[in-house]
Amino acid sequence: MMMRAFGSPRLYLQGPGLLDRAAEALAAIGARPFAVVDPVVLDRMGNRLSSALPGATLTRFSGEITAAEIDRLSDEARSAGPGVIIGIGGGKAIDTAKGVALTLGLPVAIIPTAASNDAPTSRLIVVYDENHRISELRRLPSNPDLVLVDTAIIAAAPRRLLAAGIGDAMSKAFEAHACANAGGINFFGGSPPIAALALADACLATLKRDAAAAIDIAGTGQPNAAFENIVEAAVLLSGLGFEAGGLSLAHALTRGFTAHPATAAAMHGEMVAYGTIVQLVHEARPQADCLELARFAAGVGLPVTLASLGLPAPTDADLDAIIAPTLAAPHIRHLRAPIDRMILAACFREADALLA
């Protein structure tokens, strides 16, 4: 019988105004912080970050997480002699900071400025090539030492970013159960434990209950209880649920969508949202369930068709460009029903027709 495996950050903190307590939390991890900062965040919040993180080296991230960018920032960090690496910004800046920490063998702290995906809690590092295609996955030895989520900052971010985080999170219950039902393994090399499935289920339930109210708050900078719940779902519950629960078709499809120029511009969570609907269709769920999820996604501004993802009239060549990398993704093994090029193309058509 396969072992069960579960991992998580050493400490997760969430609430408004927590950036002002970052130095205190970091002191327990390491001295002389070296921060990889999203360029937009650095331009808008550079002075505030300098005040909140006295003595830290704030370094501008280029905007794309590639092996070359990780190497460049690792060289800069090595020269600075830090005791801890910090990732500040969205998913790409965060994963780049993890890459630097992995290269230098240092602890890492994460301060997300948007809840657009569940990268903050994970030890995974998704590396892209120069054409925005996923090229490899790297792994830290353990999850981040600290995840500090200032929800006042998150609540000031554009609505589309929160919607993307909801899209990324809405897949986790379906993917974790698909992985478990297929006898698959999670990102710790074990079978999904009961805890991971419970967290993924709690994530989906929270999204359905509070997403609409949280979307109304996005961009105001004034988080309320519903917003706090959705941030926890999109960052913590989603992150723990996917890493210990495993992934399936919805995330396998991101390999295909990032490989096609028409859909590669979509945010990760937007790809996953549509991919989740496709997964439910592939699983032959009742049409009412598929329709319910499609309406939920559309209600928070997420794409629910290939057209809304950027591909309004896909040709056979377009579908082949998406389907081939999808079928080669490791998560595709976490399905019980057969899948091939014709089956997946039919799932696209059925998903696209749900709200027609």
FENVENVEN-V127542 format. One record per run of one state. SS is the DSSP state (alpha for helix, beta for strand, coil for the rest). FROM is the first residue (numbers start at 0). TO is the last residue. If there is no record, write none. Layout:
ss->(SS,SS)
from->(FROM,FROM)
to->(TO,TO)
//
This chain:
ss->(coil,beta,coil,beta,coil,alpha,coil,beta,coil,alpha,coil,beta,coil,alpha,coil,beta,coil,alpha,coil,beta,coil,alpha,coil,beta,coil,beta,coil,beta,alpha,coil,alpha,coil,alpha,coil,beta,coil,alpha,coil,alpha,coil,alpha,coil,alpha,coil,alpha,coil,alpha,coil,alpha,coil,alpha,coil,alpha,coil)
from->(0,3,5,11,15,17,27,32,37,38,52,56,60,66,80,83,89,90,104,106,112,118,121,123,128,133,139,145,150,156,158,169,171,181,190,192,193,217,224,245,248,257,267,282,286,299,305,309,315,328,329,333,340,352)
to->(2,4,10,14,16,26,31,36,37,51,55,59,65,79,82,88,89,103,105,111,117,120,122,127,132,138,144,149,155,157,168,170,180,189,191,192,216,223,244,247,256,266,281,285,298,304,308,314,327,328,332,339,351,355)
//
